[in-house]
Amino acid sequence: MALAIGDKLPVGELILADGTPLSLQDRAGQPLVVYFYPKADTTGCTREAQDFSALADDFAQAGATILAISRDTPKKLTCFAEKHALTVSLASDPDGSVCEAFGVWVEKQMYGRTYMGIERATFLFGATGRLVREWRKVKVAGHAADVLATVRS
């Protein structure tokens, strides 16, 4: 089930990299960028996290917060953040329920093998908690800057 423009921020429970529980509803009330990435410390995911981290102050000045979600363990997220000096909030979705709610847990193919995994996708919610824009099947290069331009507009 995919989200549609105007839908409310789904209800969901995550675990931040430091082990703190986080309800998605805790982030409502201001613009929120939620992006999903397949696996910490892989080339594309590292680049995406670095790009969003580099622009984190600009997102904050525009009034938006960033939340990056994967199914990696909090321990792996902590190592990922420390290794690459990431400043975005990294969250774990250990049971995949948030991925399911956003419709990003999908069938994928690589080297002739079919498997389930996270589709690289980004969602922008307005201060009202409603979906304003989504980006599916994201290409990393320039993506964070594109999202920032949308937040500013």
N, C-alpha and C positions, 0 to 999 in steps of 0.2 A: 504494500500500500504506500503510495507516494503522497507527499504533501502537495497542496495546491496554493497558489498565491492567495493570501487572505486567511489561510488556516492559522490557528493558534499554535504557539510553541508547545510541542508535545510534552506530556508529563514523563519524567524519567529520572532515574537515580544513577549517578556516576560516582567514581572515586578519583579524586585528584591525585597527582603524582606523589604528594606528601602523605597520602593515605586518608585524607579528609573526605568524608562523604559530601556529595553535592547534588542537590535537586536542581534540575533545569529551571524550575520555577523561581529559584533564588536569583537567577540572572535576568528575570523579566523586569520591565520598568525603564529600560534604556535600550538603545539599539544594541543588538547582539549578533555577532558573526559566529556561526558554528560551522567548523569545517571538519570533515571526516577524511582520514588518511589510512591506507591499508596497514602499514607496519613501520614502527619506529626504527630509525637508524638505517633505512634503505635510502638509496640515492635521491629519488624523487620526493620522498617524504621529508628527508632532511632539508632539501632545498626549499620546499614549501614552508616548513617551520621556520627556517632562517629568514625567508622573505617576509613572512608575517611578523616575526620578531623585530626585524629591521624597521618595520613600519608601525610597530605597536604604539609608539608615542603619538604618531599622526592619527591613528584610530582613536586613541584616548582623547586627543584634542577635538576630534569630530564627535565625541560623546559615545563612542562604541567600545564594547569589550569584545575580546576574541576568546573562543573556546575551541580547542583542537581535540578531537575524539578519535580513539582507536580502541581495539580490543586488547592491546598490550597491557601487561600487569603494571601497577603503580611503580614497582621497583624498576622495571625496564624504562618507564617514562622518566623517572628521576635520573637514571644514567644517561638517557638520550638528551635531556635538558642540560645536564651538567657538561657533557661531552661537547655540545655545540653552542653553549651559552644562550640557550633559548629563553625568551622572556614571555612567550604566550602561555596561557594556562593549558596544561595538558591533562586530559581526563581519560580514565579507563572505563570501558563499557564491558565488564567481564562476562555478563550473560547475553550480551548482544541485543537486549531489549530496546535500547535507544536507537541502535542501528536499524532495527526492524521498524520502529516508529517513524523514522525518517525515510524509510524505503531505500537504504543504501546497502543492505545486506543482500547481495545479488550473486547470481551464477556468473562465473568468470571463466575464461579459457587462456591457457598459456602452454605453449609447446605441445598442443594437442590434448592437453589434460583439462578436464572440466572440474571446477571446485567452487565452493562458496567463499566469498570474501567481501571486503568493503570497497564500494565504488568511491573513488575520490570525488567528493562533492562539497559544495559550500552553500550555506543558507544565511540570508540576512533577515533578521526580525527587527521590526520597528519598536519604538518605545511602548507601543500598545501590546506588544507580544504577538503580533501577527506577521506572517511571512510576507516580506516585501519583494524578495528576489531569490532565485536559486540558480546555481551553476552546477550542472551535471557533467560527468566524464571530463573533469577538469584537466587541462594541460597546465603544468606548473609555471612555466616561464611567463612572467608578467601578470599572473593571476592575482596575487596579493594587491598589486597596484590597481588593478581593475576593480577589485572589491572596494578598495579605499575610495576610488573615484565615485563609485555608486553610493557609498555611505555619505560622502560629502554632498552629493546632489539632492 
